[in-house]
Amino acid sequence: GINAEYMGHFLSVYFFSPQMSSLTIRLSPLPPRVSVDWLTALFGGCGVLTQVIICTNKSQNQSCGFISFMSEESAAIAVELFDGITFLGLNPMSVAFFTDDANSGMCA
């Protein structure tokens, strides 16, 4: 993947493969000041992680994340355990499998 910051936006560009949809989950919105270490500790209990990414839309003050697992079972456990959970009294966090839809990679 390619990581860059452009005009206050952090961009991550990844090529989608069919396997990513079963191994990668998308988290949105993330709590403020969340870190890769925090996500690793939280989701590491679901299985072996292969990648943790945080994307921030500074103009909208929102973040989303992507976590890739070693196995489909681990990703499914993470979705089941964490989808809809509320952190720090904020809006519920959506945790879903990553797809190649145009909006799935956006932090909106």
C-alpha positions as a Markdown table, in Angstrom:
| # | Residue | x | y | z |
|---|---|---|---|---|
| 1 | Gly | 0.0 | 0.0 | 0.0 |
| 2 | Ile | 0.9 | 3.6 | -0.3 |
| 3 | Asn | 0.5 | 6.1 | 2.6 |
| 4 | Ala | 0.5 | 9.9 | 2.1 |
| 5 | Glu | -0.8 | 13.1 | 3.5 |
| 6 | Tyr | -2.4 | 15.6 | 1.0 |
| 7 | Met | -4.0 | 18.9 | 2.0 |
| 8 | Gly | -4.7 | 17.8 | 5.5 |
| 9 | His | -6.0 | 14.3 | 4.5 |
| 10 | Phe | -4.1 | 11.1 | 5.3 |
| 11 | Leu | -4.5 | 8.8 | 2.4 |
| 12 | Ser | -3.9 | 5.0 | 2.2 |
| 13 | Val | -4.1 | 3.4 | -1.1 |
| 14 | Tyr | -4.4 | -0.4 | -1.3 |
| 15 | Phe | -5.3 | -2.7 | -4.1 |
| 16 | Phe | -8.4 | -4.7 | -3.3 |
| 17 | Ser | -8.2 | -8.5 | -3.7 |
| 18 | Pro | -11.1 | -10.9 | -3.1 |
| 19 | Gln | -9.2 | -12.4 | -0.2 |
| 20 | Met | -9.2 | -9.1 | 1.6 |
| 21 | Ser | -12.9 | -9.1 | 2.0 |
| 22 | Ser | -12.8 | -12.1 | 4.3 |
| 23 | Leu | -9.6 | -11.2 | 6.2 |
| 24 | Thr | -10.0 | -7.4 | 6.7 |
| 25 | Ile | -12.5 | -5.5 | 8.7 |
| 26 | Arg | -13.3 | -1.8 | 8.6 |
| 27 | Leu | -14.0 | 0.2 | 11.9 |
| 28 | Ser | -15.9 | 3.5 | 11.8 |
| 29 | Pro | -16.0 | 5.9 | 13.5 |
| 30 | Leu | -13.0 | 5.4 | 15.8 |
| 31 | Pro | -12.9 | 7.1 | 19.2 |
| 32 | Pro | -10.7 | 10.3 | 19.3 |
| 33 | Arg | -7.0 | 9.8 | 19.8 |
| 34 | Val | -7.2 | 6.1 | 19.2 |
| 35 | Ser | -3.8 | 4.5 | 18.4 |
| 36 | Val | -2.6 | 1.5 | 16.4 |
| 37 | Asp | -1.3 | 0.0 | 19.7 |
| 38 | Trp | -4.8 | 0.4 | 21.3 |
| 39 | Leu | -6.5 | -1.3 | 18.3 |
| 40 | Thr | -3.9 | -4.0 | 18.3 |
| 41 | Ala | -4.4 | -4.8 | 22.0 |
| 42 | Leu | -8.2 | -4.6 | 21.6 |
| 43 | Phe | -8.6 | -6.8 | 18.5 |
| 44 | Gly | -5.5 | -9.0 | 19.1 |
| 45 | Gly | -7.7 | -11.2 | 21.4 |
| 46 | Cys | -9.7 | -12.2 | 18.3 |
| 47 | Gly | -6.7 | -13.7 | 16.5 |
| 48 | Val | -3.4 | -13.0 | 14.8 |
| 49 | Leu | -3.3 | -9.5 | 13.2 |
| 50 | Thr | -1.4 | -8.9 | 10.0 |
| 51 | Gln | -2.0 | -5.2 | 9.6 |
| 52 | Val | -3.6 | -2.3 | 11.5 |
| 53 | Ile | -4.3 | 1.0 | 9.8 |
| 54 | Ile | -5.9 | 4.2 | 11.0 |
| 55 | Cys | -7.1 | 6.7 | 8.4 |
| 56 | Thr | -8.0 | 10.3 | 9.5 |
| 57 | Asn | -10.1 | 12.8 | 7.7 |
| 58 | Lys | -8.8 | 15.9 | 9.4 |
| 59 | Ser | -11.3 | 18.3 | 7.8 |
| 60 | Gln | -14.2 | 16.3 | 9.3 |
| 61 | Asn | -12.3 | 15.3 | 12.4 |
| 62 | Gln | -13.2 | 11.6 | 11.9 |
| 63 | Ser | -11.1 | 8.5 | 11.8 |
| 64 | Cys | -11.7 | 4.9 | 10.6 |
| 65 | Gly | -9.5 | 1.9 | 10.7 |
| 66 | Phe | -8.8 | -1.3 | 8.9 |
| 67 | Ile | -7.5 | -4.5 | 10.6 |
| 68 | Ser | -6.4 | -7.5 | 8.7 |
| 69 | Phe | -6.3 | -11.0 | 10.3 |
| 70 | Met | -4.4 | -14.1 | 9.5 |
| 71 | Ser | -7.6 | -16.1 | 9.3 |
| 72 | Glu | -11.2 | -15.6 | 8.2 |
| 73 | Glu | -12.4 | -17.0 | 11.5 |
| 74 | Ser | -10.6 | -14.4 | 13.5 |
| 75 | Ala | -12.1 | -11.6 | 11.4 |
| 76 | Ala | -15.6 | -13.0 | 11.8 |
| 77 | Ile | -15.1 | -13.2 | 15.6 |
| 78 | Ala | -14.0 | -9.5 | 15.6 |
| 79 | Val | -17.1 | -8.4 | 13.7 |
| 80 | Glu | -19.4 | -10.5 | 15.9 |
| 81 | Leu | -17.8 | -9.1 | 19.2 |
| 82 | Phe | -17.3 | -5.5 | 18.3 |
| 83 | Asp | -19.9 | -4.4 | 15.8 |
| 84 | Gly | -22.1 | -1.8 | 17.4 |
| 85 | Ile | -20.1 | -1.4 | 20.6 |
| 86 | Thr | -19.9 | 2.0 | 22.2 |
| 87 | Phe | -16.6 | 3.5 | 23.5 |
| 88 | Leu | -16.5 | 6.5 | 25.8 |
| 89 | Gly | -20.2 | 7.3 | 25.3 |
| 90 | Leu | -19.7 | 8.0 | 21.6 |
| 91 | Asn | -21.8 | 6.8 | 18.7 |
| 92 | Pro | -21.7 | 3.0 | 18.2 |
| 93 | Met | -18.8 | 1.8 | 16.1 |
| 94 | Ser | -19.5 | -0.1 | 12.9 |
| 95 | Val | -17.3 | -3.1 | 12.5 |
| 96 | Ala | -17.8 | -4.9 | 9.2 |
| 97 | Phe | -15.9 | -6.9 | 6.6 |
| 98 | Phe | -14.0 | -4.7 | 4.1 |
| 99 | Thr | -15.5 | -4.6 | 0.6 |
| 100 | Asp | -14.5 | -3.1 | -2.7 |
| 101 | Asp | -17.5 | -0.7 | -2.6 |
| 102 | Ala | -16.5 | 2.9 | -3.4 |
| 103 | Asn | -17.3 | 4.1 | 0.1 |
| 104 | Ser | -15.8 | 1.3 | 2.1 |
| 105 | Gly | -12.4 | 2.9 | 2.2 |
| 106 | Met | -13.6 | 6.3 | 3.1 |
| 107 | Cys | -13.7 | 7.9 | 6.6 |
| 108 | Ala | -16.9 | 9.8 | 6.3 |
